Amino acid sequence: MMSEVNTEIGKRIRNFRKMRSMTLEELSQIICKGKSTISKYEKGEIAIDIITLYEIADALQIHVEQLLYCRPSRTSIAPRNNSPIFFHGASQFYSYLFDGRCNQLIRCVFDVLSETEENEYKIMMYMNFKNYETYQNCETKYWGYMEHYDALTNIILTNQDSPMEKAGAHILASYLDSDTKWGLFNGISSRPMMPIAIKMLFSKYRLKEDAELIRQLKVSKDDIRLLKLYNMLSVT
């Protein structure tokens, strides 16, 4: 089991180092460890002490939880009387949106990292990746907190690479159980720069990425009707 943990942590260090275009020598200089030692860390040949793990996370500009591995590798959301049934037992969930600027389906993965207080969890959101096997190698990463209330779940996010950029997602009626839930994602677009709000479909499981899913994610005639009626974008 320990060798598996070392190997998985090493893989994550290597993946994030490559994503930062950082060499072994550059990382070794930052954390004052030998290049060969860093190589052994990445291959899982030697264990990493907790202080060094934090130093590596700081050097790679990530949260230390992103390097940790155990079975299960995430925290499950505990079922409680006032917590949403939709998220009960989840340590990972998914969401989808459709970007009309590039006519592309955007998939997202949420990892539940830890419980910070009752009904509040620290999470990582990975947005726009090529495949689920390497979902951490994505276009945009957010970290933040998920808060549960009786009838609403709020997700407050910060862009890991641009801390000034904030985003959020809001899910209504999460106390009702179902396989999927509609939510509203809002933030700042970088292409072009402007505030946006977009439909987002949350799911306990990976969904079939077909024309029907894209149809659901696109703004519908009924969405436009409600927009004109309320003078605001609403998702139900």
N, C-alpha and C positions, 0 to 999 in steps of 0.2 A: 504493500500500500504506500509506504513512504517513497519508494522508487518511482511509483506512478505520480505521486504529488510533485516530486522534484522534476520529473520529465515534463509534466503539464505546465508548471510554473516557468520552466526554462523555455518552453515553446512560446508562452505569452510574452516573456521578456524579448525574445528574438523578434516576434511579430511586431511588437510596438517599436523596437529599435529600428527595424527596417522601415516601418511607416514614417519614422522621424528622419530617415536617411542618415542615421548615425552609425558610425563604424564601431567595431569592438574597442579599438584604441581610444576613440573619443569618449565612450561610456566609461572605460576603465580610468581615464584621467579625471573624470568628473567625480567618481565615487572613490578614487584613490585605491583601486584594486588592480592587480595584474591582468593583462589582456588574456592570458591563458586561464586565469580564474573565472573571468566573465564567460569565456567559451565553455568551461566546464559547467557553470551555472545553466547556460542555455541548453546544453546537452543532457542536463539532469544528472550529471555524474557526481556532483556534490550538493549538499543541502545549503540553503541560504538562511542565515540568521535574520531575525526580525528587523534589526536596525538596518542591515544592508538592504533588505527588501524595501524598506521605506526610502532609503537613499536612491535606489534604482527607480522607484516610482516617481520621486521628485525629479530625477534626471530626465526621465521620459515624459514628464509633464502629464502624468495620469494619476488616478486614485489608486491607492495600494490594493483596494478590493478587486481591481481589474486584473491583478496578477495572481490573486489567491485561487487555490483549487482544492476542493474536497468533495466528497460525495454525501449529500448533494452539494453542488458548487454554489448554490444560491440559498437565500432565506425564503421559506414559504410563508405566505401571508396567513396569519393565524385566524381561524374562525372564531368570531366573538358575536355576542348578541347585536352589537351596533356596527359591525363591519359588513361590507357589501358581499352578498352571496356570490356575485359574479367573479370576485377575485379570491374566494376561499381556496386555500391550499396552493395558490399559484406561486411559483418561484420565477416564472418566465411567462410573458404573454406577448402578443403580436398586434400590429396595427398596419393599416393600409390607407394610402391616399393617392389621388391622381393629380399629377402636375400638368396642367394644360399648357404651360410654356414650352414643354418639350414632349407633350403627349406621351407621358411615361407613368406607369404604375410605380409607386414608391413603397417599398416594404420597410417595416421597422421591427426591431426586437427590443423588448424591455427586460432587463435583468433586475430582479429584486435583490439588493445587496445586503441590507440589514434593517432591522427595526430600530428606529431612533426613540420612539415613544409609542404609547398605545395608539393604534390606528394611523401611524405615520411611518413610512418606509423610505429609506434611501434607495434610489434606483439609478441605473444607467440606461440610456436610450441610444440605440445604434440605428441610424437612418441611411437608407439608400446604399445597399450592398449588393454584390453580384450573386452570392449564394449563401445559404444558411450555414454551411460548414465553416465558413470563414467570415461570419457576420460582423465580427469586431473590426475587420478591415473594411470600413465603410466611409462614405463621403463626409458625414457629420456625426459627431458624438455629443450627446447631452448628458449631464448628470443633474440630479435634483431630488425632489421629495414628492411622494404621493400621499395625499391626505384623504381620509375617508370620513364622510359625514352620513347622516341617515339616508339622504336621497341623492347625494352627489359625491363624486370623486374628482378631486383636483390634482393635476400633476404640474408642478412648477419646475422649470428646467433652465439650465445655464449651458451655453455652448462651451465645450471643453477647450476649444482652441481660440475662441473669442469671448472671454468672460463678460464683455459688455452686452453681448447678445442674449436676450432672454426669450423664452417661449413658454407656452402653457397648453394644457389640454384639459378639457372638462367633459365629464361623462355623467349623464343624467340617469337616474333610476338604476344604479348599479346594485341596489338591494334586491332587485328582481333577477332571477337566474335565467340565463340563456347562453348560447354559444358565442354570440356576438353582441356588441353594443355600439351605438353611434355616439361619436363625440365631436367636439369642435377643437381644432388645433389652431393656435394663433401665435404669431411672432413677427419677425422682420425678415423679409426676403432680401437676398443679396443680388438677385438678377431678375429684374432691376431692384434697386433699393426702395422698399415700400412696406408698409404694414400690411399683413395678410391674415385672413381667417379662412380655413378650409375644412371640408368634411373629412373626418377620419373614422374608419371602422376598426374597432378593437375586437380581438378574438382570443379565445383561450387556446386555439389551435391554428396551425398554418392553414390558410385557405387556398382553394384552387384558383390560380391566377389566370382567369379566362375573361372573355368578353362580358360575361354577366357581372363579374366583380367590378370591372371597369365601368359598366353601365350604372351600377349602384353608387359608385364613388363620384361620378360626374354630377354637376348641378342639374337638377331635374326641373321640369316645368312647375311642379308643386313647390320646390324650393324657391323658385322665382316668384311664385304667387305669394308665398309667405313673406318673402323679402319685401315685396311691394306693400303687403298688408301691414307688416310690423315696422318697416323701414330698418330692418336688421337681419343679418344672416342667422338663422336658427337651424339646428339639426335635432331631429327627434327620432 
